[in-house]
Amino acid sequence: GVAETYYGCTACHSTAIIKQQRLSDACWDYLWDWMIKEQGMAETDEETKATILAYVKKHFSSQR
């Protein structure tokens, strides 16, 4: 998931933003939808979405 996360997220912001968030798993899900609806992020296929969310939840969640 590191490559998908890097290429999918750094088009708009740095990896430092991802690292500092420390959001709950539910907040990562919310943030994904918010970025699409409010920030104009392009939607991805479900497999890519699941890969990226699994990666950020595993490595950058406040629940770990």
HUPEDA-V72934 format. One record per residue. N is the residue number from 0. RES is the residue in one letter. SS is DSSP state (alpha for helix, beta for strand, coil for the rest). PHI is phi in whole degrees, 0 to 359 (999 if undefined). Layout:
BEGIN
N&RES&SS&PHI  N&RES&SS&PHI
END
This chain:
BEGIN
0&G&coil&999  1&V&alpha&296  2&A&alpha&293  3&E&alpha&299  4&T&alpha&294  5&Y&alpha&300  6&Y&alpha&288  7&G&alpha&280  8&C&alpha&253  9&T&coil&282  10&A&coil&294  11&C&coil&247  12&H&coil&206  13&S&coil&282  14&T&alpha&292  15&A&alpha&299  16&I&alpha&298  17&I&alpha&296  18&K&alpha&297  19&Q&alpha&279  20&Q&alpha&295  21&R&coil&49  22&L&beta&275  23&S&coil&289  24&D&alpha&302  25&A&alpha&296  26&C&alpha&291  27&W&alpha&298  28&D&alpha&298  29&Y&alpha&300  30&L&alpha&299  31&W&alpha&303  32&D&alpha&295  33&W&alpha&297  34&M&alpha&297  35&I&alpha&289  36&K&alpha&286  37&E&alpha&256  38&Q&alpha&248  39&G&coil&79  40&M&coil&294  41&A&coil&291  42&E&coil&287  43&T&coil&247  44&D&coil&289  45&E&alpha&298  46&E&alpha&294  47&T&alpha&294  48&K&alpha&302  49&A&alpha&296  50&T&alpha&295  51&I&alpha&294  52&L&alpha&296  53&A&alpha&297  54&Y&alpha&294  55&V&alpha&293  56&K&alpha&293  57&K&alpha&290  58&H&alpha&259  59&F&alpha&227  60&S&beta&267  61&S&coil&288  62&Q&coil&267  63&R&coil&245
END
